[in-house]
């Protein structure tokens, strides 16, 4: 058996990958249309494309305001939580004393169900943006800190010993060995937090929200508007994809040294 190790044409490989990905999406859409329009499954369970469009038209007056409200919560909580989490993460990476002091807290945060904290955030911050942004920020903060704590443990000891052998100072060792070693994990945690912030937004809007995508989702669920539920989920998915791409593009220069490739 022989293996062809010749380099593939990048343009042809890109076209092949896009074709496969697009084909998967088209097959799923065709299956959805077949189930809803041909088999005629009850729209309560699988609404068709026409029901989704009609619901979007019916909600068109509410969507702009709801979108703006939710984006304030999502982006505000994401930026605050990730900034605080990254700062604490870097301090933990630099100082063994801080890391060991915070380790019990990190271990306690790891299994903690964030959604169970909704009553506490409501009690501490009241109804409104404060509690909603606080919940999203706390969830993102936990993701950053927990991921970084694991990344620090996985820094190869041989790298640290090599730096010390070459006479690197503590600060130099931190800047040239530890930080580059944990940056890929930080970037991954930023992407996980970006996706999680949308789910956290839905939970946050349980805290007395009178507007927002999560509020519309809750109302659609209460009135069994399955088409409305799917519409809001689709909007959340598109927004989450856009935020993920922004994170990937803005951090691409930080992980080029790692040699990550698309296979």
N, C-alpha and C positions, 0 to 999 in steps of 0.2 A: 504494500500500500504506500502510495506517495502522497505527499502533502505539498500543495502549491503555495510557496512562500513569496511569490512575486508580488510587489506592491500593486494595489488596485488603483484604478483611476479615481481620484478624489471626487470629480464632478459626477462620474457614473455612480459611485458609491452613495453620494448624497441623493441623487435622483432615485436610486433603488430604495434607500431608507425612507424618503418622503412618500414614495409610492406605497410601500408596505404600511406605513402609518396611516396614510389617507385611506387606503383600502379597508383597514380595520374599522375606521370611523364610518365609512360608507356602508359597510356590511351591518354595523349596529343600527344605523339609521334605517336601512332597508328592513331589518328585522322588526324595528319599532313600528314602521308604517304597515308592515304585513300583519302584525298582531292587532294593531288598533283599527285598520281600515278593511282588511280582508277577513280576518277571523272575527272581527267585531267584538272584541273583549269589552266588557263594561267600562266606560270612561272613568268610572269611579276608581278603577284599578290601573288602567293604562289609557290615559287620554291621548288622543291623536294630535298631530301637528296643528290641525285647525283649531282644536280646543285651546292649545297653548297660545296660539296667535290671538284668539278671541279674548283670552284672559289677559294677555299683555295689553291689548287695546283697552279693556275695561279698567286696568290698573295704571294706565298711562299717566293719569293725573297725580297718582300717589308716588310713582317710582322715582322721579327726580329728587323730591324731598327726602324720600326714604334712603336713596343712594347716598346723598350728601351726609345725612345723619350717621349712617353706618360707617362711611369712610372716615369720618372724624374719629369715631370710637376705635376703628381698626388701626388706622395709621398712627393715631396718637398713642394708643396702648402699645403698638408694636415698636415704635421708635423709643418710647420711654423704657419699656421692658428690656429691649435688646441693648440699649445704651448702658443701662444699669447692670444688666447681666454680663455684658462684655467687660465692663470696668471691674466688677467683682472677680470675674474669671481671670483677668490679667494679674490682679493683685494676688489671687490664689496661686497663680503660676509662678509669681516672683518670690513670694514669701512662704516658706514651709510652715512658719508659725501661724500665719493667717489660714493657710490651707488646712492644717490639722485642727485649728480652732473651729473652723466652719464645717468640718467634715460631718459632725453629728447632725447639723442643720440640713446639709445637703442630703444625707441619708434619710432624714425625716421627710424632706420635700419630694424625694424620688417617688414614693408610692402614694403621695397625697392626692386625692381626687379634687381637682381645681373647682369643679362645679359644685362640690359640697360646701364651698366657701361663700356661695352667693348670699346666704342669710347674714354672714358676718360682714361682708362688704356693704350690704344694705344697712346694717346697724351702724357701721363705722362712718360711712360716707354719705348715707342717705340716698334718696332717689334722684337720679340725674346722671350727668356726664361723669361726675367724680367717681362714683361706684362702678360705672360701666367701663370707663377707661382703665380704672384701677384693676379690674378683674382681668382684662386683656393684658395689661402690662405685667401683672404678676405671673400669669401663665407663660408669657414669653421669657420673663426673667428666670423662671424655674428651668425652662428648656435650655437656656444658655448656660446657666450655672452647672446643672447636672451633666450636660454634655462635655463641658470643659473639664469638670472634675475627673471624668473618665479619660479624657484626652491626655491630661497631665500624667495620669498613672501609666499611660501607654507610650510615653516618650522613651525611646530606647536608651537604656543606661549607658550603652557603649558610646553613644553620641556625647553624653555629658562627660564621661570619663576621658574621651578624646579631647574635648575642649579644655578640660582641666589640665590634662597632660601638656597641651600646647601653651599653657599659661594664661588662658582666658580668665578675665575677672568675672565676678558674679554677674555684674551688669551686662558684660559682653556675652557671657554664656546665655543669659536670658534673652538678649536681643537676637542672637545669631543661631541658637539651637532650640530653646524652648518655644519661643513664639512661632517660628516657622513650623515647628512640629505640631502645634495645636491649631494653627490657622485653618487647615482643611476641615477640622472638626467644628471650628467656630462657624465657618461658612455653611457647613451642613446644618448646624443648629439654627442659623439664621433662616435657612430655607424651611426647616421644620416649623419654626416659630411663625413664619409668614403664613404657612398653611393653617396652623393651629389658631391663628388670630381670628380667622373667619368663623370657625366653630365657637371660639370663645365669645365672639360678638353676638351670636345667636343666644348663648346663655346669658350674656350681659344684658341683653334687651328684655330679658324676663324681669329685670330690676326696674319696674315702673316705666318702661319706655312707651311713649305714645306715637312713635314714628320709627322709621328704620326698616331695613330689609328683614331683620329678625322678627320685628313686630308684625310685618305683613305675613311672614312665614307662619307665625303662631296663629294669626287670625285665619289664614287659609286652612290650617290644620283643624282649627276649632269648627269651621263650617264645612269640612270635608271637600274643600276645593283642591282636588289632586292636581289639576292643571296649574293652579296658583303655586302649589308647593314645588312642582317641577320647574316652573318658571323662575322662582326665587333661587332654587338650588343651582340652576343653570347660570344665573347672574353671579352668584357667589363663586362658582367654578371658574368663570371667565376672569373675574377680578383676582382670584387667587393665582391663576395662571399668569396674569400680567405682573402681579407683585413678585412672583417667583422669578420671572424672566428679568425683572429689574434687579433683583438681588444677584442673580447669576452674572449678568452683564457688569454690574458695578463692582463685583468682587473677583472677576475672572483674572485680573492681574495679580491677585494675591496667591493664587495656587498654580501658576504656570510652571513653577519649579517642580511640582509634584509629578508632572508627566502624565496627567489624566488624559485619556483619549476616548473617543467614540469608537467602539468595535462594531 
